Amino acid sequence: MTDNPAQDGVSHAAGTRRQILLRLGSSLIKDLKRADTDLDISASSGANGAVDAWLRARSLRRDDGHTAG
């Protein structure tokens, strides 16, 4: 058994929170932080909404919250 549940083949329920490391351009990060401060939301919430919208715009997001495969 590994320390990483994703490598164990364990499925995770929709709505649970997980981490991912993304390398983003510094200006994008600054704009994200500025917008999230203006909207009084967390950076995670802003990024989550943006990724969700990006996936939905490309029909890659299923109603249950998992990406279409």
Buried (B, 14 or more C-beta within 10 A) or exposed (E): EEEEEEEEEEEEEEEEEEEEEEEEEEEEBEEBEEEBEEEEEEEEEBBEEEEEEEBEEEEEBEEEEEEEE
